[in-house]
Amino acid sequence: LTLCCFTPQSSKINASIKQQDETISFHTGKTKVAFSALIETGGAYGPFKTDVTLAFNKVLTNIGGAYDSSTGVFTAPVTGVYHFSFFYHAGGKHKARLTLFKNDKKIVKSSNHQTGSNTADNGGNAVVLQLQQGDKVYVSMPENHHVWATSISTSFSGFLLS
């Protein structure tokens, strides 16, 4: 009786088990969705004369492909409960405010007022949302506000909880 030994067949068995696990995950509907992205444009981003949706263009993770870095919009691939967060760094010379939207409805925001004595500001927020397939989530910055868009300072992330 042999209890453990490595054979060429054991690697085939492990590969088969992994494939079966992935197949089970697919058939049970356990979709994996997670993204994290930075806005990297080389320095101050804004202020602008209109509101802008931030296109976080440096994608670190995009499991499931639900985040579009060209538009900055996350589109829920499946109905479920999701967690989102955003963080920013900004200089004190201009106002800073970011708002997370779900389907054009304001959900949470973080802001800092313009000051003459403050040289740097940081802020962020997080939320858990029930989304339907196709719902859109994005971060917007209002006119006359700014964030810092370099040195891995401003980010947007989200993932499917259940």
DSSP file with accessible surface (Angstrom, degrees, kcal/mol):
  #  RESIDUE AA STRUCTURE BP1 BP2  ACC     N-H-->O    O-->H-N    N-H-->O    O-->H-N    TCO  KAPPA ALPHA  PHI   PSI    X-CA   Y-CA   Z-CA
    1    1 A L              0   0  205      0, 0.0     2,-0.5     0, 0.0     0, 0.0   0.000 360.0 360.0 360.0 124.5    0.0    0.0    0.0
    2    2 A T        -     0   0  106      1,-0.1     3,-0.1     3,-0.0     0, 0.0  -0.923 360.0-175.7-107.3 125.8    1.5    3.4   -1.1
    3    3 A L        +     0   0  160     -2,-0.5     2,-0.3     1,-0.3    -1,-0.1   0.791  69.8   5.2 -91.9 -34.2    0.1    6.4    0.7
    4    4 A C        +     0   0  109      2,-0.0    -1,-0.3     0, 0.0     2,-0.3  -0.939  66.1 141.5-154.6 129.4    1.8    9.2   -1.1
    5    5 A C        -     0   0   91     -2,-0.3     2,-0.5    -3,-0.1     5,-0.1  -0.917  44.0-118.1-159.7 145.1    4.1    9.3   -4.1
    6    6 A F        +     0   0  160     -2,-0.3    -2,-0.0     4,-0.1     3,-0.0  -0.752  39.8 167.5 -88.6 127.4    4.4   11.7   -7.0
    7    7 A T    >>  -     0   0   57     -2,-0.5     3,-1.0     1,-0.1     4,-1.0  -0.917  51.6-106.0-130.6 162.0    3.8   10.2  -10.3
    8    8 A P  H 3> S+     0   0  102      0, 0.0     4,-1.1     0, 0.0     3,-0.3   0.853 121.6  58.7 -56.4 -29.3    3.2   11.7  -13.7
    9    9 A Q  H 3> S+     0   0  134      1,-0.2     4,-2.5     2,-0.2     5,-0.2   0.822  93.3  65.5 -70.6 -28.0   -0.4   10.8  -13.3
   10   10 A S  H <> S+     0   0   25     -3,-1.0     4,-2.6     1,-0.2    -1,-0.2   0.885 100.1  50.2 -64.6 -35.9   -0.8   12.9  -10.1
   11   11 A S  H  X S+     0   0   60     -4,-1.0     4,-2.2    -3,-0.3    -1,-0.2   0.888 110.8  50.0 -68.8 -34.4   -0.2   16.1  -12.1
   12   12 A K  H  X S+     0   0  153     -4,-1.1     4,-2.2     2,-0.2    -2,-0.2   0.904 110.8  49.9 -66.7 -39.0   -2.9   15.0  -14.6
   13   13 A I  H  X S+     0   0   96     -4,-2.5     4,-2.7     2,-0.2    -2,-0.2   0.933 110.3  49.6 -64.7 -45.0   -5.2   14.3  -11.6
   14   14 A N  H  X S+     0   0  105     -4,-2.6     4,-2.5     1,-0.2    -2,-0.2   0.910 111.5  49.1 -60.7 -42.5   -4.5   17.7  -10.1
   15   15 A A  H  X S+     0   0   60     -4,-2.2     4,-2.4     2,-0.2    -1,-0.2   0.908 111.5  49.8 -63.2 -39.8   -5.2   19.4  -13.5
   16   16 A S  H  X S+     0   0   51     -4,-2.2     4,-2.5     2,-0.2    -2,-0.2   0.915 110.4  49.5 -65.3 -42.2   -8.4   17.4  -13.8
   17   17 A I  H  X S+     0   0   92     -4,-2.7     4,-2.6     2,-0.2    -2,-0.2   0.926 111.0  49.9 -62.5 -44.0   -9.5   18.4  -10.3
   18   18 A K  H  X S+     0   0  132     -4,-2.5     4,-2.3     2,-0.2    -2,-0.2   0.928 111.3  48.8 -61.2 -43.8   -8.8   22.1  -11.1
   19   19 A Q  H  X S+     0   0  126     -4,-2.4     4,-2.3     1,-0.2    -2,-0.2   0.922 111.6  49.3 -63.2 -40.9  -10.7   21.9  -14.3
   20   20 A Q  H  X S+     0   0  111     -4,-2.5     4,-2.9     2,-0.2    -1,-0.2   0.907 109.4  52.5 -64.8 -39.4  -13.7   20.3  -12.5
   21   21 A D  H  X S+     0   0  103     -4,-2.6     4,-2.5     2,-0.2    -2,-0.2   0.925 110.6  47.0 -61.5 -44.6  -13.6   23.0   -9.8
   22   22 A E  H  X S+     0   0  110     -4,-2.3     4,-2.2     2,-0.2    -1,-0.2   0.897 112.6  50.4 -64.5 -38.5  -13.7   25.7  -12.5
   23   23 A T  H  X S+     0   0   62     -4,-2.3     4,-2.7     2,-0.2    -2,-0.2   0.930 110.6  48.8 -65.5 -43.6  -16.6   23.9  -14.2
   24   24 A I  H  X S+     0   0  101     -4,-2.9     4,-2.2     1,-0.2     6,-0.2   0.939 110.6  51.3 -60.8 -44.7  -18.5   23.6  -10.9
   25   25 A S  H  <>S+     0   0   31     -4,-2.5     5,-1.7     1,-0.2     4,-0.4   0.919 111.7  47.7 -58.6 -42.3  -18.0   27.3  -10.3
   26   26 A F  H ><5S+     0   0  159     -4,-2.2     3,-1.0     1,-0.2    -2,-0.2   0.944 114.1  45.5 -65.2 -45.3  -19.3   28.1  -13.7
   27   27 A H  H 3<5S+     0   0  139     -4,-2.7    -1,-0.2     1,-0.2    -2,-0.2   0.768 109.7  54.0 -74.3 -23.1  -22.3   25.9  -13.4
   28   28 A T  T 3<5S-     0   0   81     -4,-2.2    -1,-0.2    -5,-0.2    -2,-0.2   0.481 111.7-118.8 -89.0  -2.0  -23.2   27.1   -9.9
   29   29 A G  T < 5 +     0   0   52     -3,-1.0     2,-1.8    -4,-0.4    -3,-0.2   0.689  59.0 152.1  79.3  16.9  -23.2   30.7  -11.1
   30   30 A K      < -     0   0  154     -5,-1.7     2,-0.3    -6,-0.2    -1,-0.2  -0.579  25.8-171.6 -83.2  82.0  -20.4   31.9   -8.8
   31   31 A T        -     0   0   65     -2,-1.8     2,-0.5    -3,-0.1    47,-0.0  -0.550  15.6-138.8 -76.2 137.2  -19.2   34.7  -11.0
   32   32 A K        +     0   0  153     -2,-0.3     2,-0.4   127,-0.0    -1,-0.0  -0.873  28.2 169.9-100.3 124.7  -16.0   36.4   -9.9
   33   33 A V        +     0   0    8     -2,-0.5   127,-2.3   127,-0.2     2,-0.3  -0.989  10.0 139.1-137.9 123.6  -15.9   40.2  -10.3
   34   34 A A  E     +AB  63 159A  27     29,-1.9    29,-2.0    -2,-0.4     2,-0.3  -0.933  15.6 174.0-161.1 140.3  -13.3   42.6   -8.9
   35   35 A F  E     -AB  62 158A   6    123,-2.8   123,-2.2    -2,-0.3     2,-0.3  -0.993  10.0-178.1-146.5 156.2  -11.5   45.6  -10.2
   36   36 A S  E     +AB  61 157A  30     25,-2.3    24,-2.8    -2,-0.3    25,-1.8  -0.935  15.8 170.2-152.3 130.7   -9.1   48.3   -9.0
   37   37 A A  E     -AB  59 156A   0    119,-2.3   119,-2.3    -2,-0.3     2,-0.3  -0.981  19.1-147.9-145.2 153.9   -7.8   51.2  -11.0
   38   38 A L  E     -AB  58 155A  12     20,-2.4    20,-2.8    -2,-0.3     2,-0.6  -0.837  21.0-124.4-115.6 155.5   -5.9   54.5  -10.6
   39   39 A I        +     0   0    1    115,-2.0     2,-0.4    -2,-0.3   115,-0.4  -0.917  34.1 175.0-100.4 120.2   -6.2   57.7  -12.4
   40   40 A E        +     0   0   43     -2,-0.6   110,-0.2     1,-0.1    -2,-0.0  -0.884  22.8 137.6-130.2  96.4   -2.7   58.5  -13.9
   41   41 A T  S    S-     0   0   74    108,-2.6   109,-0.2    -2,-0.4    -1,-0.1   0.301  76.3 -93.7-121.8   4.3   -2.6   61.6  -16.1
   42   42 A G  S    S-     0   0   65    107,-1.7     2,-0.3     1,-0.2   108,-0.2   0.702  83.8 -27.5  97.9  20.5    0.7   63.1  -14.8
   43   43 A G  E    S+E  149   0B   7    106,-0.8   106,-2.9   104,-0.0    -2,-0.3  -0.998 109.1  19.5 146.3-145.2   -0.3   65.6  -12.1
   44   44 A A  E     -E  148   0B  61     -2,-0.3     2,-0.6   104,-0.2   104,-0.2  -0.340  56.7-156.1 -63.3 137.2   -3.3   67.8  -11.2
   45   45 A Y  E     -E  147   0B  50    102,-3.0   102,-1.6    -6,-0.0     3,-0.1  -0.945  45.5 -47.5-118.6 104.8   -6.5   66.7  -12.8
   46   46 A G        -     0   0   20     -2,-0.6   100,-0.2     1,-0.3     2,-0.1  -0.457  14.4-164.8  99.9-179.8   -8.9   69.6  -13.0
   47   47 A P        +     0   0   51      0, 0.0    -1,-0.3     0, 0.0     2,-0.3   0.520  51.9 179.9 -74.1 151.7  -10.4   72.0  -12.2
   48   48 A F        -     0   0   73     97,-0.5    96,-2.9    94,-0.3    97,-0.2  -0.761  38.7-120.7-115.7 165.1  -12.7   71.8  -15.3
   49   49 A K  S    S+     0   0  184     -2,-0.3     2,-0.3    94,-0.2    94,-0.2   0.536  96.1  36.4 -84.3  -7.1  -15.6   74.0  -16.4
   50   50 A T  S    S-     0   0   94     92,-0.1    -2,-0.2    91,-0.0    94,-0.2  -0.923  97.4 -85.8-137.0 164.2  -18.0   71.0  -16.3
   51   51 A D        -     0   0   99     -2,-0.3     2,-0.4    92,-0.1    -2,-0.1  -0.425  47.9-160.7 -64.2 145.8  -18.6   67.9  -14.2
   52   52 A V  E     -F  141   0C  31     89,-2.7    89,-3.1    -2,-0.1     2,-0.5  -0.990  20.2-132.1-134.1 141.4  -16.5   64.9  -15.4
   53   53 A T  E     -F  140   0C  59     -2,-0.4     2,-0.5    87,-0.2    87,-0.3  -0.806  37.3-121.7 -82.7 128.7  -16.7   61.2  -14.9
   54   54 A L        -     0   0    0     85,-2.7     2,-1.0    -2,-0.5    85,-0.4  -0.623  16.7-153.6 -78.8 123.3  -13.2   60.1  -13.9
   55   55 A A        -     0   0   27     -2,-0.5     2,-1.1    15,-0.1    14,-0.1  -0.833   9.2-151.9 -95.3  95.0  -11.8   57.5  -16.2
   56   56 A F        -     0   0    0     -2,-1.0   -17,-0.3     1,-0.2    16,-0.1  -0.602  19.7-177.5 -70.2 100.8   -9.4   55.6  -13.9
   57   57 A N        +     0   0   75     -2,-1.1     2,-0.9     1,-0.1   -18,-0.2   0.593  56.4  74.6 -89.1 -14.1   -7.0   54.7  -16.7
   58   58 A K  E    S-A   38   0A  99    -20,-2.8   -20,-2.4    -3,-0.1     2,-0.5  -0.802  70.5-161.1-103.4  95.9   -4.4   52.5  -15.0
   59   59 A V  E     +A   37   0A  53     -2,-0.9   -22,-0.2   -22,-0.2     3,-0.1  -0.641  19.7 174.9 -83.4 123.6   -6.1   49.2  -14.3
   60   60 A L  E    S+     0   0A  98    -24,-2.8     2,-0.3    -2,-0.5   -23,-0.2   0.808  74.1   5.4 -90.9 -39.8   -4.5   47.1  -11.7
   61   61 A T  E     +A   36   0A  60    -25,-1.8   -25,-2.3     2,-0.0    -1,-0.4  -0.991  53.5 167.4-146.4 139.2   -7.1   44.3  -11.6
   62   62 A N  E >   +A   35   0A  54     -2,-0.3     3,-1.7   -27,-0.2     2,-0.4  -0.350  12.9 177.8-151.0  63.2  -10.2   43.7  -13.7
   63   63 A I  E 3  S+A   34   0A  89    -29,-2.0   -29,-1.9     1,-0.3     3,-0.4  -0.534  79.3  16.0 -71.2 122.0  -11.5   40.2  -13.0
   64   64 A G  T 3  S-     0   0   57     -2,-0.4    -1,-0.3   -31,-0.2   -31,-0.1   0.263 107.0-110.3  96.0 -13.5  -14.6   39.7  -15.0
   65   65 A G  S <  S+     0   0   52     -3,-1.7    -1,-0.2   -31,-0.3    -2,-0.1   0.724  76.0 134.4  65.9  25.2  -13.9   42.7  -17.3
   66   66 A A        +     0   0   12     -3,-0.4     9,-2.4   -32,-0.1     2,-0.5   0.663  49.4  79.2 -84.0 -15.4  -16.8   44.8  -15.8
   67   67 A Y  E     -G   74   0C   6      7,-0.2     2,-0.7   -33,-0.1     7,-0.2  -0.828  66.2-155.5 -96.7 130.3  -14.8   48.0  -15.4
   68   68 A D  E >>> -G   73   0C  71      5,-2.2     4,-2.7    -2,-0.5     3,-0.8  -0.886   4.5-167.7-105.6 107.1  -14.2   50.1  -18.6
   69   69 A S  T 345S+     0   0   46     -2,-0.7    -1,-0.1     1,-0.2     5,-0.1   0.700  84.4  61.5 -71.2 -16.3  -11.1   52.3  -18.2
   70   70 A S  T 345S+     0   0   93      1,-0.1    -1,-0.2     3,-0.1   -15,-0.1   0.802 121.6  21.3 -79.5 -25.6  -11.9   54.4  -21.3
   71   71 A T  T <45S-     0   0   62     -3,-0.8    -2,-0.2     2,-0.2    -1,-0.1   0.609  96.9-126.8-111.5 -21.2  -15.2   55.6  -19.7
   72   72 A G  T  <5 +     0   0    0     -4,-2.7    67,-0.5     1,-0.3     2,-0.5   0.579  65.1 133.7  82.3  11.5  -14.6   55.1  -16.0
   73   73 A V  E   < -G   68   0C  29     -5,-0.7    -5,-2.2    65,-0.1     2,-0.5  -0.823  45.9-154.3-105.9 131.6  -17.9   53.1  -15.7
   74   74 A F  E     -GH  67 137C   1     63,-3.0    63,-2.5    -2,-0.5     2,-0.5  -0.874  11.8-162.0 -95.2 130.1  -18.4   49.8  -14.0
   75   75 A T  E     - H   0 136C  45     -9,-2.4    61,-0.2    -2,-0.5    60,-0.1  -0.970  22.7-121.6-116.4 120.1  -21.3   47.8  -15.4
   76   76 A A        -     0   0    1     59,-2.5    58,-3.2    -2,-0.5    59,-0.1  -0.413  19.6-165.3 -62.8 118.7  -22.6   45.0  -13.1
   77   77 A P  S    S+     0   0   40      0, 0.0     2,-0.3     0, 0.0    -1,-0.2   0.743  74.2  18.5 -77.4 -22.4  -22.3   41.7  -15.1
   78   78 A V  S    S-     0   0   38     54,-0.1     2,-0.2   -47,-0.0    53,-0.1  -0.974  89.4 -96.5-142.8 155.2  -24.6   39.9  -12.6
   79   79 A T  S    S+     0   0   71     -2,-0.3     2,-0.3    54,-0.1    53,-0.2  -0.511  71.9 101.6 -67.6 136.9  -27.2   40.8  -10.0
   80   80 A G  E    S-C  131   0A   6     51,-2.3    51,-3.1    -2,-0.2     2,-0.5  -0.987  72.6 -62.0 172.2-173.2  -25.7   40.8   -6.6
   81   81 A V  E     -C  130   0A  36     81,-3.1    80,-3.6    -2,-0.3    81,-1.4  -0.877  51.3-173.0-102.2 127.0  -24.3   42.8   -3.6
   82   82 A Y  E     -CD 129 160A   0     47,-3.0    47,-2.9    -2,-0.5     2,-0.4  -0.888  18.9-143.1-123.3 151.5  -21.1   44.8   -4.4
   83   83 A H  E     -CD 128 159A  49     76,-2.7    76,-2.1    -2,-0.3     2,-0.3  -0.943  22.2-177.7-112.3 132.7  -18.6   46.8   -2.4
   84   84 A F  E     +CD 127 158A   0     43,-2.8    43,-2.4    -2,-0.4     2,-0.3  -0.971   4.8 174.7-128.9 148.1  -17.1   50.0   -3.9
   85   85 A S  E     -CD 126 157A  15     72,-2.5    72,-2.7    -2,-0.3     2,-0.3  -0.986   7.4-172.2-146.5 153.3  -14.5   52.4   -2.6
   86   86 A F  E     -CD 125 156A   0     39,-2.2    39,-2.0    -2,-0.3     2,-0.3  -0.988   3.3-175.2-143.4 148.3  -12.7   55.5   -3.9
   87   87 A F  E     -CD 124 155A 108     68,-2.0    68,-2.1    -2,-0.3     2,-0.3  -0.986   5.6-173.4-140.1 148.9   -9.9   57.5   -2.5
   88   88 A Y  E     -C  123   0A   4     35,-2.9    35,-1.9    -2,-0.3     2,-0.4  -0.970  17.8-152.0-142.7 159.5   -8.2   60.7   -3.6
   89   89 A H  E     +C  122   0A  49     59,-0.4    59,-3.7    -2,-0.3     2,-0.3  -0.969  27.4 167.2-123.4 142.6   -5.3   63.0   -2.9
   90   90 A A  E     -C  121   0A   0     31,-2.8    31,-3.7    -2,-0.4     2,-0.2  -0.990  35.0-108.4-152.7 156.1   -5.5   66.7   -3.8
   91   91 A G    >   -     0   0   22     -2,-0.3     3,-0.7    29,-0.3    29,-0.3  -0.526  28.4-124.0 -82.4 155.9   -3.8   70.0   -3.2
   92   92 A G  T 3  S+     0   0    1     27,-0.3    23,-2.0     1,-0.2    26,-0.2   0.574  96.0  84.0 -78.3  -7.1   -5.4   72.6   -0.9
   93   93 A K  T 3  S+     0   0  159     26,-0.2     2,-0.3    21,-0.2    -1,-0.2   0.831  98.5  30.9 -66.7 -31.5   -5.3   75.3   -3.6
   94   94 A H  S <  S-     0   0   62     -3,-0.7    21,-0.1    19,-0.1    51,-0.1  -0.858  94.9 -93.7-123.5 160.8   -8.6   74.1   -5.2
   95   95 A K  B     -k  145   0D  77     49,-0.5    51,-1.9    -2,-0.3     2,-0.4  -0.371  36.6-153.8 -67.8 151.4  -11.7   72.4   -3.8
   96   96 A A  E     +I  112   0C   0     16,-2.3    16,-3.1    49,-0.2     2,-0.3  -0.999  24.4 152.0-131.1 130.6  -11.8   68.6   -4.0
   97   97 A R  E     -I  111   0C  71     -2,-0.4     2,-0.4    14,-0.3    14,-0.2  -0.908  15.7-175.1-157.0 132.7  -14.9   66.4   -4.2
   98   98 A L  E     -I  110   0C   0     12,-2.4    12,-2.2    -2,-0.3     2,-0.4  -0.977   7.8-165.1-125.6 142.8  -15.7   63.0   -5.6
   99   99 A T  E     -IJ 109 140C   8     41,-2.5    41,-3.0    -2,-0.4     2,-0.5  -0.994  13.5-140.9-129.0 132.6  -19.1   61.5   -5.8
  100  100 A L  E     -IJ 108 139C   1      8,-3.1     7,-2.9    -2,-0.4     8,-1.1  -0.818  24.2-163.3 -92.3 129.8  -20.0   57.8   -6.5
  101  101 A F  E     -IJ 106 138C  29     37,-3.2    37,-1.7    -2,-0.5     2,-0.5  -0.870  17.4-159.9-113.4 147.5  -23.1   57.4   -8.6
  102  102 A K  E >  S-IJ 105 137C  56      3,-2.4     3,-1.8    -2,-0.3    35,-0.2  -0.989  85.6 -23.9-121.3 114.9  -25.3   54.4   -9.3
  103  103 A N  T 3  S-     0   0   68     33,-2.9    -1,-0.1    -2,-0.5    34,-0.1   0.908 128.1 -48.7  49.4  50.1  -27.3   54.8  -12.5
  104  104 A D  T 3  S+     0   0  128      1,-0.2     2,-0.5    32,-0.2    -1,-0.3   0.597 114.1 118.8  68.4  13.2  -27.0   58.7  -12.3
  105  105 A K  E <   -I  102   0C 143     -3,-1.8    -3,-2.4     0, 0.0    -1,-0.2  -0.940  69.1-119.2-109.8 128.7  -28.1   58.8   -8.7
  106  106 A K  E     +I  101   0C 141     -2,-0.5    -5,-0.2    -5,-0.2     3,-0.1  -0.458  38.5 167.0 -64.8 130.9  -25.7   60.2   -6.1
  107  107 A I  E     -     0   0C  49     -7,-2.9     2,-0.3     1,-0.4    -6,-0.2   0.796  59.6 -10.8-112.0 -57.0  -24.9   57.5   -3.5
  108  108 A V  E     -I  100   0C  32     -8,-1.1    -8,-3.1    17,-0.1    -1,-0.4  -0.976  60.1-173.0-143.6 156.3  -21.8   58.7   -1.4
  109  109 A K  E     -I   99   0C 111     -2,-0.3     2,-0.3   -10,-0.2   -10,-0.2  -0.935  13.2-155.7-142.6 169.0  -19.3   61.5   -1.7
  110  110 A S  E     +I   98   0C  19    -12,-2.2   -12,-2.4    -2,-0.3     2,-0.3  -0.981  23.8 171.1-144.4 136.1  -16.1   62.9   -0.1
  111  111 A S  E     -I   97   0C  50     -2,-0.3     2,-0.3   -14,-0.2   -14,-0.3  -0.967  21.5-161.9-147.6 161.6  -15.0   66.5   -0.2
  112  112 A N  E     -I   96   0C  44    -16,-3.1   -16,-2.3    -2,-0.3     2,-0.2  -0.989  25.4-123.9-144.0 138.1  -12.6   69.0    1.1
  113  113 A H        -     0   0  134     -2,-0.3     2,-0.1   -18,-0.2   -19,-0.1  -0.477  32.4 -98.8 -84.4 152.0  -12.9   72.8    1.0
  114  114 A Q        +     0   0  114     -2,-0.2     2,-0.3   -21,-0.1   -21,-0.2  -0.438  47.5 179.8 -66.2 134.7  -10.3   75.1   -0.6
  115  115 A T        -     0   0   52    -23,-2.0    -3,-0.0     3,-0.3    -1,-0.0  -0.964  34.1-142.2-136.6 158.2   -8.0   76.7    2.0
  116  116 A G  S    S+     0   0   90     -2,-0.3    -1,-0.1     1,-0.1   -23,-0.1   0.691 101.9  42.2 -89.8 -19.7   -5.1   79.0    1.9
  117  117 A S  S    S+     0   0  118    -25,-0.1     2,-0.5   -24,-0.0    -1,-0.1   0.551  95.3  84.7-105.2  -9.4   -3.0   77.3    4.5
  118  118 A N        -     0   0   61    -26,-0.2    -3,-0.3     1,-0.1   -26,-0.1  -0.818  48.0-176.3 -99.8 128.5   -3.5   73.7    3.6
  119  119 A T        +     0   0  128     -2,-0.5     2,-0.3     1,-0.2   -27,-0.3   0.627  67.9  25.6 -99.8 -14.7   -1.2   72.2    1.0
  120  120 A A        -     0   0   38    -29,-0.3     2,-0.3   -28,-0.1   -29,-0.3  -0.993  57.9-171.5-151.9 144.5   -2.6   68.7    0.7
  121  121 A D  E     -C   90   0A   5    -31,-3.7   -31,-2.8    -2,-0.3     2,-0.4  -0.969   2.6-167.7-133.0 149.5   -5.9   66.9    1.2
  122  122 A N  E     +C   89   0A 113     -2,-0.3     2,-0.3   -33,-0.2   -33,-0.2  -0.985  17.2 154.1-135.0 146.0   -7.0   63.3    1.2
  123  123 A G  E     +C   88   0A  16    -35,-1.9   -35,-2.9    -2,-0.4     2,-0.3  -0.972   5.4 155.9-159.4 173.2  -10.4   61.8    1.2
  124  124 A G  E     -C   87   0A  23     -2,-0.3     2,-0.3   -37,-0.3   -37,-0.2  -0.971  15.7-153.2 175.9 176.1  -12.5   58.8    0.3
  125  125 A N  E     -C   86   0A  57    -39,-2.0   -39,-2.2    -2,-0.3     2,-0.3  -0.970   4.6-153.8-161.4 165.4  -15.6   56.8    0.9
  126  126 A A  E     +C   85   0A  45     -2,-0.3     2,-0.3   -41,-0.2   -41,-0.2  -0.980  11.8 178.3-146.6 155.5  -17.0   53.2    0.6
  127  127 A V  E     -C   84   0A  26    -43,-2.4   -43,-2.8    -2,-0.3     2,-0.5  -0.992  25.2-135.4-156.8 151.5  -20.4   51.7    0.1
  128  128 A V  E     -C   83   0A  80     -2,-0.3     2,-0.4   -45,-0.2   -45,-0.2  -0.970  33.1-174.4-109.8 127.7  -22.1   48.3   -0.3
  129  129 A L  E     -C   82   0A  18    -47,-2.9   -47,-3.0    -2,-0.5     2,-0.6  -0.961  28.7-133.6-128.1 142.3  -24.8   48.3   -3.0
  130  130 A Q  E     -C   81   0A  96     -2,-0.4     2,-0.4   -49,-0.2   -49,-0.2  -0.832  38.1-172.5 -85.9 120.3  -27.4   45.9   -4.3
  131  131 A L  E     -C   80   0A   0    -51,-3.1   -51,-2.3    -2,-0.6     2,-0.3  -0.909  19.5-142.5-118.2 148.3  -27.0   46.0   -8.1
  132  132 A Q    >   -     0   0  101     -2,-0.4     3,-2.5   -53,-0.2   -56,-0.2  -0.738  47.8 -80.3 -97.4 154.2  -29.0   44.5  -10.9
  133  133 A Q  T 3  S+     0   0  138     -2,-0.3    -1,-0.1     1,-0.3   -54,-0.1  -0.313 121.2  23.8 -54.1 130.1  -27.3   43.2  -14.0
  134  134 A G  T 3  S+     0   0   36    -58,-3.2    -1,-0.3     1,-0.3   -55,-0.0   0.256  85.3 141.0  95.5 -13.1  -26.5   46.2  -16.2
  135  135 A D    <   -     0   0   24     -3,-2.5   -59,-2.5   -59,-0.1     2,-0.4  -0.338  44.8-135.7 -60.3 147.7  -26.5   48.8  -13.4
  136  136 A K  E     -H   75   0C  89    -61,-0.2   -33,-2.9    -3,-0.1     2,-0.4  -0.895  20.4-175.2-112.9 136.8  -23.7   51.4  -13.8
  137  137 A V  E     +HJ  74 102C   0    -63,-2.5   -63,-3.0    -2,-0.4     2,-0.3  -0.996  17.2 150.1-130.3 134.6  -21.4   52.7  -11.1
  138  138 A Y  E     - J   0 101C  26    -37,-1.7   -37,-3.2    -2,-0.4     2,-0.5  -0.970  40.1-115.8-156.5 167.3  -18.9   55.5  -11.5
  139  139 A V  E     - J   0 100C   0    -67,-0.5   -85,-2.7   -85,-0.4     2,-0.3  -0.941  30.2-168.5-114.4 132.0  -17.1   58.3   -9.8
  140  140 A S  E     -FJ  53  99C  13    -41,-3.0   -41,-2.5    -2,-0.5   -87,-0.2  -0.886  13.0-152.6-121.7 150.3  -17.7   61.9  -10.8
  141  141 A M  E     -F   52   0C   0    -89,-3.1   -89,-2.7    -2,-0.3   -43,-0.2  -0.987  23.7-129.0-120.3 127.5  -15.9   65.2  -10.0
  142  142 A P    >   -     0   0   19      0, 0.0     3,-1.0     0, 0.0   -94,-0.3  -0.268  38.5 -77.9 -73.3 163.9  -17.9   68.4  -10.2
  143  143 A E  T 3  S+     0   0   94      1,-0.2   -94,-0.2   -94,-0.2   -92,-0.1  -0.171 115.3  24.4 -56.0 151.0  -16.8   71.5  -12.0
  144  144 A N  T 3  S+     0   0   83    -96,-2.9   -49,-0.5     1,-0.2     2,-0.3   0.701 102.1 104.9  63.6  23.3  -14.2   73.7  -10.4
  145  145 A H  B <   -k   95   0D  10     -3,-1.0   -97,-0.5   -97,-0.2     2,-0.3  -0.815  47.7-169.8-121.6 168.8  -12.8   70.8   -8.3
  146  146 A H        -     0   0    7    -51,-1.9     2,-0.3    -2,-0.3  -100,-0.2  -0.966  12.4-163.1-152.4 165.5   -9.6   68.7   -8.8
  147  147 A V  E     -E   45   0B   0   -102,-1.6  -102,-3.0    -2,-0.3     2,-0.5  -0.921  36.0-100.3-139.9 168.7   -7.7   65.7   -7.6
  148  148 A W  E     -E   44   0B  89    -59,-3.7   -59,-0.4    -2,-0.3  -104,-0.2  -0.822  31.1-168.5 -93.7 128.5   -4.1   64.6   -8.0
  149  149 A A  E     +E   43   0B   0   -106,-2.9  -108,-2.6    -2,-0.5  -107,-1.7  -0.394  55.7  60.0-120.2  52.5   -3.6   62.1  -10.8
  150  150 A T  S >  S+     0   0   33   -108,-0.2     3,-0.7  -110,-0.2  -111,-0.1  -0.959  75.9  48.8-159.8 172.4   -0.2   60.7  -10.4
  151  151 A S  T 3  S-     0   0   83     -2,-0.3    -1,-0.1     1,-0.2  -111,-0.1   0.872 118.9 -73.2  58.1  40.3    2.0   58.8   -7.8
  152  152 A I  T 3  S+     0   0  119      1,-0.1    -1,-0.2     2,-0.1     3,-0.1   0.852  98.8 132.0  44.6  48.2   -0.7   56.1   -7.3
  153  153 A S    <   +     0   0   34     -3,-0.7     2,-0.5  -114,-0.3    -1,-0.1   0.724  52.3  50.2-102.1 -26.1   -2.8   58.6   -5.3
  154  154 A T        +     0   0    0   -115,-0.4  -115,-2.0   -66,-0.2     2,-0.3  -0.971  67.8 168.8-126.4 123.5   -6.4   58.4   -6.6
  155  155 A S  E     -BD  38  87A  24    -68,-2.1   -68,-2.0    -2,-0.5     2,-0.3  -0.887  26.1-160.9-137.7 161.4   -8.2   55.1   -6.9
  156  156 A F  E     +BD  37  86A   0   -119,-2.3  -119,-2.3    -2,-0.3     2,-0.3  -0.990  23.1 169.7-141.5 128.2  -11.6   53.4   -7.6
  157  157 A S  E     +BD  36  85A  23    -72,-2.7   -72,-2.5    -2,-0.3     2,-0.3  -0.969   5.7 166.5-140.2 156.7  -12.2   49.8   -6.7
  158  158 A G  E     -BD  35  84A   2   -123,-2.2  -123,-2.8    -2,-0.3     2,-0.3  -0.982   5.9-177.3-164.6 158.0  -15.1   47.3   -6.4
  159  159 A F  E     -BD  34  83A  83    -76,-2.1   -76,-2.7    -2,-0.3     2,-0.4  -0.989  33.4-102.5-158.1 155.6  -16.0   43.7   -6.1
  160  160 A L  E     - D   0  82A  33   -127,-2.3   -78,-0.3    -2,-0.3  -127,-0.2  -0.663  27.6-177.9 -79.8 125.6  -18.9   41.3   -5.9
  161  161 A L              0   0   90    -80,-3.6   -79,-0.2    -2,-0.4    -1,-0.2   0.871 360.0 360.0 -87.9 -50.1  -19.7   40.1   -2.4
  162  162 A S              0   0  102    -81,-1.4   -81,-3.1  -132,-0.0    -1,-0.3  -0.988 360.0 360.0-161.4 360.0  -22.6   37.7   -3.2
